[in-house]
Amino acid sequence: MRVVSPRNIFCGRCRRVACRHSVLCLQLAALQGLGVRIAIDDVGTDRDAIGTVRNSTTIVEPLVDLARNMRMDAVAEGVENFEQVMHPRTLGLRLAQGYVFAPPLPGSSFLLLQAAAADATERIRAVA
């Protein structure tokens, strides 16, 4: 059995639900206290995507700062090409997701992809 560190667990919540439910907020805070990382989704626009980030830097930069100040990671969503990979980096974002990396996957396929990536990482470390 493989043990997963709480630091490697992300819980996502939609901003529409974010803190309307105090019990949910307390539960998420408890999880965060254990080391689980919490993500607030759909922040900034109705349909967040990195393609709209260039047009909404006045919204995105303060959100990135807010996440940094709260010691949270911000994720650029909707990254579909390599140009869009670079833009979030200029804003200080370290994480991104979208079709340029992989299409949406069922859990079993994701686990296979993750295992292959871990294997490749181990091979690179062995050579280095």
N, C-alpha and C positions, 0 to 999 in steps of 0.2 A: 504494500500500500504506500502511495506517495503522499507525503505530508506537504501541505501548502502553507507558506508563511502568510499571515494576515496582510502583510505589505504587498503581496501579489494578488490581492483580491480587490476588485473595484465594484462598488455598488453605484448604479446610476439612478438618478431620479430626474423626472421631467420638471422643468421650472414651473410649469402650471400647477404641479402638486407640491412643489418644493417645501414650503413651510406653512401650508394651509392646515395641515394636520399635525397638531402638537405632539401626539403620541409617536407619529412617524419620525418627527424631528428628534425626539428623545432617543428613539431606537437607533437612528442613524448616528447620533452623537456618541452613543454607547459603542457602536461598532467602530467608529472613528477612534475612540479611546483605546480599542484593542489593536489598532494599527491598520484597519481596513480603510482603504482610500475611497472617498465619496466623490462622485461626479455629478454636477448639475448639468442637465442636458437641455438643449434648445434655448440657449441664452443668447440674446442679442437681436435676433430676428425671428420671424415666424418659422422660417425653414433655414436654419443655420447651414451654411456650406462655405467652404473656403473661397469659392468663386465670388461670393458676396463680400468677403472680408476686405478686398481691395477698395470697395466702394463704401465701406463702413468703418474705416480705421478709427474714426472718432468714437465709435462704440466699442470696437474690439480692444484697442490699447488700454482703456480703463478697466475692461474686464480681465485682461491678462494681468494687469497690475493688481487688481483685487484678488485674483486667484493666488498670485505670488505672495501677497501680504497675508493671506489666510493659509499659507503653506499648502495650497491645493494645486494639482496639475490642471492645466487647461489643454484641451484636445481640439485641434483643428479638424473639423468634419467635412466630408464631401470632397476630399482631395482626389482629383481625377487625372492629373498629369504632373510631370516633373517640375514644371514652372510653379505649380501650386504647392509642391513640396517645399520649395525654397522660400516662398513668401512668409509662411508662419515662422520660419527660423529667424527672419529679420525682426519679427515681433517678440522673439524670445521664447516661442513655443517649442517644446521638445517632442511633443506627441502629436500624431496625426493619424487619421483613418480615412479610408476611402478605396475606390476601385483601383487606384494606382498600386496599392499594396495587395489587395485581394477583394473579390466580390463577397457579399454576405454569404456566410457558410453555415451549414448545420453544425451542431456541436461536435459530432464525431469527426467531421472533416477538419474542423478547427484543431482538434486534439492531434490529428495526424500532422497537420502543418506545424503545430507547435513542437511536436516531437522531432520532426525533420530539422527545424531551425535549431533546436537544442543540440542535435547530433552534429550539425554543421559547425556550430559554435565550438563544441568540444574538439572537433577535428582541427579547426583553426588554432585553438589554444595549444594543441599538441605539437603543431608545426612551429609555432612561435617561440 
